[in-house]
């Protein structure tokens, strides 16, 4: 048999294998992967924080957490804000709205091998993960990423040198993360 005829028969078999008989439904194409992280239950309104990260925690929530108004800045990942405890300036939290990160929490999940700790959780029903490249939790530092939309995360990093947060900083950052979700929900 000639190579040309073999090629034609091979193509015919491939085409025949892909066709359906009359009356059979054609399978729907599979949906694209949503990413490696859990999806948010409902996207939060992030318009105010994309330019001013200090707006991520309402004044009443800042007060209940003991933080002052915050000092805004911007960096490579997006707008940031540093909050200090009013009566203990060595205790602080840095909050960054990850606008440079286009796939939200999935980008954090996809780079989890770069972290010394990576612990998925939820904050106020929203997917989150405790993670940082260096594990300094025993030194009063804890990092948390909270998904506020499927494309945007907020990173919170507490650094507590004194008080109970110095021994156990992750519950402190979880409370701050809950305040972010509450603020963006408008509650």
C-alpha positions as a printed NumPy array, in Angstrom:
array([[  0.   ,   0.   ,   0.   ],
       [  1.333,   3.425,  -0.853],
       [  2.293,   5.88 ,   1.926],
       [ -0.304,   8.303,   0.563],
       [ -3.073,   5.697,   0.857],
       [ -1.957,   4.776,   4.414],
       [ -2.091,   8.453,   5.41 ],
       [ -5.589,   8.799,   3.918],
       [ -6.817,   5.694,   5.769],
       [ -5.286,   6.97 ,   9.022],
       [ -7.033,  10.313,   8.642],
       [-10.301,   8.532,   7.87 ],
       [ -9.982,   6.47 ,  11.057],
       [ -9.244,   9.572,  13.125],
       [-12.208,  11.44 ,  11.661],
       [-14.493,   8.405,  12.056],
       [-13.407,   8.004,  15.669],
       [-14.384,  11.612,  16.4  ],
       [-17.819,  11.578,  14.803],
       [-21.076,  10.678,  16.489],
       [-23.881,   8.68 ,  14.996],
       [-27.039,  10.563,  14.103],
       [-29.148,  11.404,  17.122],
       [-26.364,  11.178,  19.737],
       [-25.654,  14.43 ,  21.538],
       [-22.228,  15.891,  21.073],
       [-20.402,  16.216,  24.399],
       [-20.026,  19.8  ,  25.594],
       [-16.493,  21.127,  25.683],
       [-15.01 ,  20.984,  29.136],
       [-15.014,  24.187,  31.161],
       [-11.667,  25.918,  31.635],
       [ -9.869,  25.303,  34.909],
       [-10.864,  27.818,  37.557],
       [ -7.4  ,  27.791,  39.106],
       [ -5.814,  25.942,  41.957],
       [ -7.432,  27.913,  44.802],
       [-11.028,  27.767,  46.013],
       [-13.32 ,  30.351,  44.448],
       [-14.807,  33.2  ,  46.475],
       [-18.506,  32.843,  47.378],
       [-19.252,  36.367,  46.066],
       [-16.849,  39.013,  44.812],
       [-16.451,  41.889,  47.251],
       [-16.453,  45.554,  46.218],
       [-12.753,  46.396,  45.98 ],
       [-12.937,  49.736,  44.117],
       [-11.992,  51.766,  47.204],
       [ -8.95 ,  49.665,  48.133],
       [ -7.363,  49.37 ,  44.704],
       [ -5.937,  52.852,  45.128],
       [ -6.029,  53.219,  48.929],
       [ -5.146,  50.084,  50.908],
       [ -5.816,  51.914,  54.197],
       [ -9.524,  51.866,  53.298],
       [ -9.524,  48.045,  53.61 ],
       [-10.273,  48.277,  57.344],
       [-13.015,  50.606,  58.518],
       [-12.336,  53.137,  61.28 ],
       [-14.525,  51.215,  63.737],
       [-12.753,  47.913,  62.973],
       [ -9.345,  49.614,  63.27 ],
       [-10.382,  50.958,  66.638],
       [-11.56 ,  47.556,  67.884],
       [ -8.239,  46.035,  66.761],
       [ -6.301,  48.868,  68.419],
       [ -4.787,  50.23 ,  65.191],
       [ -4.269,  53.859,  64.265],
       [ -5.39 ,  55.29 ,  60.889],
       [ -2.562,  53.744,  58.859],
       [  0.159,  55.093,  56.622],
       [ -0.413,  54.491,  52.887],
       [  2.317,  53.556,  50.432],
       [  2.648,  51.7  ,  47.155],
       [  4.987,  48.998,  46.001],
       [  5.583,  46.449,  43.287],
       [  2.585,  44.309,  44.304],
       [  0.078,  47.13 ,  44.727],
       [ -1.117,  49.719,  47.225],
       [ -0.14 ,  49.096,  50.843],
       [ -0.883,  50.429,  54.287],
       [  1.   ,  50.08 ,  57.557],
       [ -1.112,  50.1  ,  60.702],
       [  0.453,  50.418,  64.149],
       [ -1.032,  49.655,  67.525],
       [ -1.644,  53.09 ,  69.03 ],
       [ -0.184,  52.323,  72.459],
       [  2.496,  49.879,  71.198],
       [  4.153,  51.189,  68.011],
       [  6.432,  48.113,  67.765],
       [  3.325,  46.047,  66.994],
       [  2.175,  46.618,  63.441],
       [  0.392,  45.169,  60.451],
       [  1.25 ,  45.673,  56.796],
       [ -1.662,  45.265,  54.398],
       [ -1.127,  45.008,  50.634],
       [ -3.811,  44.828,  47.954],
       [ -2.195,  42.514,  45.382],
       [ -3.183,  44.346,  42.176],
       [ -0.118,  42.948,  40.368],
       [ -1.476,  39.461,  40.994],
       [ -4.027,  38.79 ,  38.221],
       [ -5.203,  35.307,  39.258],
       [ -6.006,  36.039,  42.874],
       [ -5.425,  33.331,  45.426],
       [ -4.616,  30.815,  42.67 ],
       [ -1.314,  32.637,  42.092],
       [ -0.495,  32.157,  45.777],
       [ -1.445,  28.468,  45.625],
       [  0.65 ,  28.016,  42.48 ],
       [  3.759,  29.308,  44.272],
       [  3.222,  27.498,  47.578],
       [  6.526,  25.626,  47.162],
       [  8.266,  28.992,  47.754],
       [  6.792,  29.249,  51.258],
       [  8.048,  27.766,  54.514],
       [  4.448,  27.484,  55.676],
       [  1.24 ,  27.226,  53.692],
       [ -1.997,  26.553,  55.585],
       [ -5.345,  27.003,  53.777],
       [ -8.208,  28.403,  55.862],
       [-11.316,  30.541,  55.488],
       [-11.92 ,  34.038,  56.822],
       [-15.572,  35.087,  57.164],
       [-16.431,  32.407,  54.568],
       [-13.769,  33.588,  52.083],
       [-10.851,  31.382,  51.012],
       [ -7.555,  32.345,  52.575],
       [ -4.155,  30.891,  53.337],
       [ -1.562,  31.504,  56.018],
       [  1.726,  31.658,  54.107],
       [  5.13 ,  33.299,  54.056],
       [  8.508,  32.642,  52.525],
       [ 10.088,  32.581,  55.991],
       [  8.444,  31.054,  59.032],
       [  8.835,  33.642,  61.787],
       [  5.603,  32.864,  63.596],
       [  7.585,  32.084,  66.751],
       [  9.003,  35.625,  66.466],
       [  5.599,  37.346,  66.315],
       [  5.116,  37.42 ,  62.518],
       [  2.286,  35.788,  60.583],
       [  1.211,  36.261,  56.971],
       [ -2.285,  35.774,  55.587],
       [ -3.662,  36.054,  52.046],
       [ -7.432,  36.56 ,  51.768],
       [ -9.255,  36.208,  48.44 ],
       [-11.664,  39.125,  48.041],
       [-12.445,  38.362,  44.383],
       [-11.259,  35.481,  42.205],
       [ -8.698,  37.889,  40.706],
       [ -7.606,  39.843,  43.796],
       [ -6.126,  38.996,  47.176],
       [ -5.278,  41.096,  50.186],
       [ -2.093,  40.175,  52.025],
       [ -1.822,  40.933,  55.734],
       [  1.422,  40.538,  57.648],
       [  1.535,  41.202,  61.375],
       [  4.71 ,  41.787,  63.299],
       [  4.18 ,  41.851,  67.043],
       [  7.15 ,  42.353,  69.34 ],
       [  5.139,  42.659,  72.559],
       [  1.953,  41.277,  74.076],
       [  0.04 ,  38.091,  73.319],
       [  0.395,  38.611,  69.571],
       [  4.148,  38.18 ,  69.893],
       [  3.677,  34.581,  71.062],
       [  0.728,  33.722,  68.808],
       [  0.456,  36.154,  65.854],
       [ -1.815,  34.179,  63.509],
       [ -5.048,  34.759,  65.48 ],
       [ -4.202,  38.487,  65.39 ],
       [ -3.858,  38.493,  61.596],
       [ -7.048,  36.388,  61.273],
       [ -9.007,  39.08 ,  63.162],
       [ -7.57 ,  41.721,  60.844],
       [ -8.486,  39.597,  57.804],
       [-12.048,  39.282,  59.107],
       [-12.152,  43.076,  59.454],
       [-11.092,  43.444,  55.803],
       [-13.894,  41.139,  54.618],
       [-16.436,  42.915,  56.856],
       [-15.313,  46.323,  55.58 ],
       [-15.5  ,  45.292,  51.93 ],
       [-18.92 ,  43.715,  52.487],
       [-20.031,  47.043,  53.928],
       [-20.984,  45.541,  57.274]])
